Structures are given as C-alpha cells and as structure tokens.
C-alpha cells in the first residue's frame, strides 16, 4: 500500500471517529490513547472532537498536496 492510500485510509478512519464523537451526548467522557503507548486517559468529548478535526484537517491538506504533486494513484 503506497503512502497516498495509507493517508486516505487514515482520513477515512478519522471521519468515522468524528461521526461517532458528534453523536455522543454533550459532556460525555471518552478515553484517548496516548501516542506510542497502550495507556488511555479520560478526556472530554468536546476536546477529543476538536483534536480529531484538527488532525483530519491536516491530513486532508496533505492529501491535496499529494494530488497536486501527482503522487496520487491514477
């Protein structure tokens, strides 16, 4: 799997996470995994949603950059 497809898969995963987080009630608590670890910490749903959207925005920008550089599969 090339880097474009991996990035697209990650964007798809984050879109599902965003959808799940928006469906939770206001003030719900969620668990967020720490990077490179098996440790989870309790987090606010609103904060987790903001983090997800930031990451999604960043990855979409990278995908667009790859498309303009003709690195996308044809």
N, CA, C and O atoms as a GROMACS GRO file, in nm:
protein
  296
    1UNK      N    1   0.086  -0.117   0.000
    1UNK     CA    2   0.000   0.000   0.000
    1UNK      C    3   0.091   0.124   0.000
    1UNK      O    4   0.179   0.137   0.085
    2UNK      N    5   0.069   0.212  -0.094
    2UNK     CA    6   0.153   0.330  -0.101
    2UNK      C    7   0.109   0.436   0.001
    2UNK      O    8   0.006   0.421   0.067
    3UNK      N    9   0.188   0.541   0.013
    3UNK     CA   10   0.163   0.642   0.115
    3UNK      C   11   0.030   0.716   0.094
    3UNK      O   12  -0.036   0.754   0.190
    4UNK      N   13  -0.009   0.736  -0.033
    4UNK     CA   14  -0.136   0.804  -0.061
    4UNK      C   15  -0.252   0.720  -0.008
    4UNK      O   16  -0.343   0.774   0.055
    5UNK      N   17  -0.249   0.591  -0.034
    5UNK     CA   18  -0.357   0.504   0.012
    5UNK      C   19  -0.360   0.495   0.165
    5UNK      O   20  -0.467   0.490   0.225
    6UNK      N   21  -0.243   0.492   0.227
    6UNK     CA   22  -0.238   0.489   0.372
    6UNK      C   23  -0.296   0.616   0.432
    6UNK      O   24  -0.370   0.612   0.530
    7UNK      N   25  -0.264   0.729   0.371
    7UNK     CA   26  -0.317   0.857   0.416
    7UNK      C   27  -0.468   0.863   0.398
    7UNK      O   28  -0.539   0.913   0.484
    8UNK      N   29  -0.516   0.812   0.285
    8UNK     CA   30  -0.659   0.810   0.258
    8UNK      C   31  -0.732   0.722   0.360
    8UNK      O   32  -0.841   0.755   0.405
    9UNK      N   33  -0.671   0.610   0.394
    9UNK     CA   34  -0.730   0.519   0.493
    9UNK      C   35  -0.739   0.587   0.630
    9UNK      O   36  -0.838   0.573   0.700
   10UNK      N   37  -0.634   0.661   0.667
   10UNK     CA   38  -0.633   0.733   0.795
   10UNK      C   39  -0.742   0.842   0.796
   10UNK      O   40  -0.807   0.862   0.898
   11UNK      N   41  -0.760   0.912   0.683
   11UNK     CA   42  -0.865   1.013   0.673
   11UNK      C   43  -1.002   0.948   0.690
   11UNK      O   44  -1.087   1.001   0.761
   12UNK      N   45  -1.022   0.834   0.626
   12UNK     CA   46  -1.150   0.763   0.639
   12UNK      C   47  -1.176   0.723   0.785
   12UNK      O   48  -1.288   0.735   0.834
   13UNK      N   49  -1.072   0.674   0.853
   13UNK     CA   50  -1.086   0.635   0.993
   13UNK      C   51  -1.123   0.756   1.080
   13UNK      O   52  -1.210   0.747   1.166
   14UNK      N   53  -1.055   0.868   1.056
   14UNK     CA   54  -1.085   0.988   1.134
   14UNK      C   55  -1.225   1.041   1.107
   14UNK      O   56  -1.287   1.099   1.197
   15UNK      N   57  -1.275   1.024   0.987
   15UNK     CA   58  -1.411   1.066   0.957
   15UNK      C   59  -1.512   0.984   1.037
   15UNK      O   60  -1.613   1.037   1.083
   16UNK      N   61  -1.484   0.855   1.054
   16UNK     CA   62  -1.571   0.770   1.134
   16UNK      C   63  -1.564   0.812   1.281
   16UNK      O   64  -1.666   0.821   1.348
   17UNK      N   65  -1.443   0.838   1.330
   17UNK     CA   66  -1.426   0.883   1.469
   17UNK      C   67  -1.500   1.014   1.491
   17UNK      O   68  -1.568   1.031   1.593
   18UNK      N   69  -1.488   1.107   1.397
   18UNK     CA   70  -1.557   1.235   1.409
   18UNK      C   71  -1.708   1.214   1.416
   18UNK      O   72  -1.776   1.278   1.497
   19UNK      N   73  -1.759   1.127   1.333
   19UNK     CA   74  -1.902   1.098   1.333
   19UNK      C   75  -1.947   1.038   1.466
   19UNK      O   76  -2.051   1.074   1.520
   20UNK      N   77  -1.867   0.946   1.519
   20UNK     CA   78  -1.901   0.884   1.647
   20UNK      C   79  -1.897   0.987   1.761
   20UNK      O   80  -1.985   0.987   1.847
   21UNK      N   81  -1.797   1.073   1.760
   21UNK     CA   82  -1.786   1.172   1.866
   21UNK      C   83  -1.898   1.274   1.861
   21UNK      O   84  -1.945   1.320   1.966
   22UNK      N   85  -1.943   1.310   1.741
   22UNK     CA   86  -2.053   1.408   1.732
   22UNK      C   87  -2.186   1.348   1.776
   22UNK      O   88  -2.278   1.421   1.811
   23UNK      N   89  -2.195   1.215   1.773
   23UNK     CA   90  -2.321   1.152   1.812
   23UNK      C   91  -2.334   1.134   1.964
   23UNK      O   92  -2.441   1.099   2.014
   24UNK      N   93  -2.226   1.156   2.038
   24UNK     CA   94  -2.230   1.142   2.183
   24UNK      C   95  -2.300   1.261   2.248
   24UNK      O   96  -2.302   1.370   2.190
   25UNK      N   97  -2.355   1.240   2.365
   25UNK     CA   98  -2.422   1.349   2.436
   25UNK      C   99  -2.320   1.452   2.482
   25UNK      O  100  -2.202   1.421   2.498
   26UNK      N  101  -2.366   1.572   2.502
   26UNK     CA  102  -2.278   1.680   2.545
   26UNK      C  103  -2.222   1.649   2.684
   26UNK      O  104  -2.295   1.608   2.774
   27UNK      N  105  -2.094   1.669   2.700
   27UNK     CA  106  -2.029   1.644   2.828
   27UNK      C  107  -1.988   1.500   2.850
   27UNK      O  108  -1.943   1.464   2.959
   28UNK      N  109  -2.004   1.416   2.749
   28UNK     CA  110  -1.966   1.275   2.763
   28UNK      C  111  -1.815   1.263   2.781
   28UNK      O  112  -1.739   1.346   2.732
   29UNK      N  113  -1.773   1.163   2.851
   29UNK     CA  114  -1.631   1.136   2.871
   29UNK      C  115  -1.589   1.023   2.778
   29UNK      O  116  -1.661   0.925   2.760
   30UNK      N  117  -1.473   1.040   2.720
   30UNK     CA  118  -1.418   0.939   2.630
   30UNK      C  119  -1.276   0.907   2.676
   30UNK      O  120  -1.220   0.978   2.760
   31UNK      N  121  -1.219   0.802   2.623
   31UNK     CA  122  -1.082   0.764   2.655
   31UNK      C  123  -0.996   0.783   2.532
   31UNK      O  124  -1.030   0.741   2.422
   32UNK      N  125  -0.882   0.848   2.553
   32UNK     CA  126  -0.792   0.880   2.444
   32UNK      C  127  -0.660   0.807   2.468
   32UNK      O  128  -0.602   0.814   2.576
   33UNK      N  129  -0.614   0.736   2.365
   33UNK     CA  130  -0.488   0.662   2.376
   33UNK      C  131  -0.370   0.757   2.358
   33UNK      O  132  -0.370   0.842   2.270
   34UNK      N  133  -0.272   0.740   2.442
   34UNK     CA  134  -0.150   0.819   2.430
   34UNK      C  135  -0.067   0.764   2.314
   34UNK      O  136  -0.060   0.643   2.294
   35UNK      N  137  -0.004   0.853   2.236
   35UNK     CA  138   0.076   0.808   2.121
   35UNK      C  139   0.185   0.710   2.162
   35UNK      O  140   0.252   0.728   2.264
   36UNK      N  141   0.202   0.607   2.082
   36UNK     CA  142   0.307   0.505   2.103
   36UNK      C  143   0.298   0.439   2.239
   36UNK      O  144   0.400   0.411   2.302
   37UNK      N  145   0.176   0.414   2.286
   37UNK     CA  146   0.157   0.358   2.419
   37UNK      C  147   0.026   0.280   2.423
   37UNK      O  148  -0.060   0.295   2.337
   38UNK      N  149   0.014   0.197   2.525
   38UNK     CA  150  -0.111   0.125   2.547
   38UNK      C  151  -0.188   0.187   2.662
   38UNK      O  152  -0.277   0.124   2.719
   39UNK      N  153  -0.154   0.310   2.697
   39UNK     CA  154  -0.217   0.380   2.809
   39UNK      C  155  -0.328   0.471   2.757
   39UNK      O  156  -0.308   0.545   2.660
   40UNK      N  157  -0.442   0.465   2.822
   40UNK     CA  158  -0.556   0.550   2.787
   40UNK      C  159  -0.586   0.644   2.902
   40UNK      O  160  -0.579   0.606   3.019
   41UNK      N  161  -0.620   0.769   2.867
   41UNK     CA  162  -0.659   0.867   2.966
   41UNK      C  163  -0.798   0.917   2.935
   41UNK      O  164  -0.839   0.927   2.820
   42UNK      N  165  -0.871   0.948   3.040
   42UNK     CA  166  -1.006   1.000   3.024
   42UNK      C  167  -0.999   1.142   2.970
   42UNK      O  168  -0.916   1.222   3.012
   43UNK      N  169  -1.085   1.172   2.875
   43UNK     CA  170  -1.083   1.302   2.809
   43UNK      C  171  -1.227   1.348   2.789
   43UNK      O  172  -1.320   1.269   2.791
   44UNK      N  173  -1.241   1.478   2.770
   44UNK     CA  174  -1.370   1.538   2.742
   44UNK      C  175  -1.405   1.514   2.595
   44UNK      O  176  -1.317   1.523   2.509
   45UNK      N  177  -1.527   1.485   2.566
   45UNK     CA  178  -1.571   1.458   2.429
   45UNK      C  179  -1.546   1.577   2.338
   45UNK      O  180  -1.502   1.560   2.224
   46UNK      N  181  -1.574   1.696   2.386
   46UNK     CA  182  -1.556   1.817   2.306
   46UNK      C  183  -1.408   1.836   2.268
   46UNK      O  184  -1.377   1.872   2.154
   47UNK      N  185  -1.319   1.812   2.364
   47UNK     CA  186  -1.176   1.826   2.337
   47UNK      C  187  -1.129   1.718   2.239
   47UNK      O  188  -1.049   1.747   2.150
   48UNK      N  189  -1.176   1.596   2.255
   48UNK     CA  190  -1.140   1.488   2.164
   48UNK      C  191  -1.189   1.518   2.023
   48UNK      O  192  -1.120   1.488   1.925
   49UNK      N  193  -1.308   1.575   2.011
   49UNK     CA  194  -1.364   1.611   1.881
   49UNK      C  195  -1.279   1.721   1.815
   49UNK      O  196  -1.252   1.714   1.695
   50UNK      N  197  -1.239   1.820   1.892
   50UNK     CA  198  -1.153   1.926   1.839
   50UNK      C  199  -1.020   1.870   1.790
   50UNK      O  200  -0.972   1.907   1.683
   51UNK      N  201  -0.960   1.781   1.868
   51UNK     CA  202  -0.833   1.719   1.828
   51UNK      C  203  -0.850   1.638   1.700
   51UNK      O  204  -0.764   1.642   1.612
   52UNK      N  205  -0.959   1.565   1.691
   52UNK     CA  206  -0.988   1.484   1.573
   52UNK      C  207  -1.003   1.573   1.450
   52UNK      O  208  -0.949   1.542   1.344
   53UNK      N  209  -1.076   1.681   1.463
   53UNK     CA  210  -1.098   1.771   1.350
   53UNK      C  211  -0.969   1.838   1.305
   53UNK      O  212  -0.947   1.856   1.185
   54UNK      N  213  -0.883   1.875   1.399
   54UNK     CA  214  -0.754   1.934   1.364
   54UNK      C  215  -0.669   1.834   1.285
   54UNK      O  216  -0.609   1.869   1.183
   55UNK      N  217  -0.665   1.711   1.333
   55UNK     CA  218  -0.586   1.608   1.265
   55UNK      C  219  -0.645   1.578   1.127
   55UNK      O  220  -0.571   1.558   1.031
   56UNK      N  221  -0.776   1.574   1.118
   56UNK     CA  222  -0.842   1.549   0.991
   56UNK      C  223  -0.814   1.660   0.891
   56UNK      O  224  -0.788   1.634   0.774
   57UNK      N  225  -0.818   1.784   0.936
   57UNK     CA  226  -0.788   1.899   0.851
   57UNK      C  227  -0.643   1.891   0.799
   57UNK      O  228  -0.617   1.918   0.682
   58UNK      N  229  -0.552   1.854   0.887
   58UNK     CA  230  -0.411   1.843   0.850
   58UNK      C  231  -0.391   1.732   0.746
   58UNK      O  232  -0.320   1.751   0.647
   59UNK      N  233  -0.452   1.618   0.768
   59UNK     CA  234  -0.435   1.506   0.675
   59UNK      C  235  -0.500   1.534   0.540
   59UNK      O  236  -0.447   1.495   0.436
   60UNK      N  237  -0.613   1.602   0.541
   60UNK     CA  238  -0.677   1.639   0.413
   60UNK      C  239  -0.587   1.734   0.335
   60UNK      O  240  -0.579   1.725   0.212
   61UNK      N  241  -0.519   1.825   0.405
   61UNK     CA  242  -0.425   1.914   0.340
   61UNK      C  243  -0.310   1.838   0.277
   61UNK      O  244  -0.267   1.869   0.166
   62UNK      N  245  -0.260   1.737   0.348
   62UNK     CA  246  -0.152   1.654   0.293
   62UNK      C  247  -0.200   1.577   0.170
   62UNK      O  248  -0.125   1.562   0.074
   63UNK      N  249  -0.324   1.528   0.174
   63UNK     CA  250  -0.379   1.456   0.059
   63UNK      C  251  -0.388   1.548  -0.063
   63UNK      O  252  -0.353   1.510  -0.174
   64UNK      N  253  -0.436   1.670  -0.041
   64UNK     CA  254  -0.446   1.766  -0.150
   64UNK      C  255  -0.309   1.798  -0.208
   64UNK      O  256  -0.292   1.812  -0.329
   65UNK      N  257  -0.213   1.810  -0.119
   65UNK     CA  258  -0.076   1.838  -0.164
   65UNK      C  259  -0.025   1.723  -0.251
   65UNK      O  260   0.039   1.745  -0.353
   66UNK      N  261  -0.054   1.601  -0.209
   66UNK     CA  262  -0.010   1.485  -0.288
   66UNK      C  263  -0.080   1.482  -0.424
   66UNK      O  264  -0.020   1.445  -0.524
   67UNK      N  265  -0.206   1.521  -0.426
   67UNK     CA  266  -0.280   1.524  -0.553
   67UNK      C  267  -0.218   1.625  -0.649
   67UNK      O  268  -0.203   1.598  -0.768
   68UNK      N  269  -0.184   1.742  -0.597
   68UNK     CA  270  -0.127   1.846  -0.684
   68UNK      C  271   0.014   1.810  -0.730
   68UNK      O  272   0.058   1.857  -0.835
   69UNK      N  273   0.083   1.729  -0.653
   69UNK     CA  274   0.217   1.685  -0.693
   69UNK      C  275   0.213   1.558  -0.776
   69UNK      O  276   0.317   1.498  -0.805
   70UNK      N  277   0.093   1.517  -0.814
   70UNK     CA  278   0.073   1.397  -0.896
   70UNK      C  279   0.127   1.270  -0.832
   70UNK      O  280   0.178   1.182  -0.901
   71UNK      N  281   0.116   1.262  -0.703
   71UNK     CA  282   0.158   1.141  -0.632
   71UNK      C  283   0.041   1.047  -0.609
   71UNK      O  284   0.058   0.935  -0.561
   72UNK      N  285  -0.078   1.094  -0.643
   72UNK     CA  286  -0.199   1.013  -0.622
   72UNK      C  287  -0.204   0.904  -0.727
   72UNK      O  288  -0.159   0.924  -0.840
   73UNK      N  289  -0.257   0.787  -0.691
   73UNK     CA  290  -0.271   0.680  -0.791
   73UNK      C  291  -0.371   0.719  -0.898
   73UNK      O  292  -0.468   0.790  -0.871
   74UNK      N  293  -0.348   0.672  -1.017
   74UNK     CA  294  -0.435   0.707  -1.130
   74UNK      C  295  -0.531   0.598  -1.163
   74UNK      O  296  -0.611   0.612  -1.256
   0.00000   0.00000   0.00000
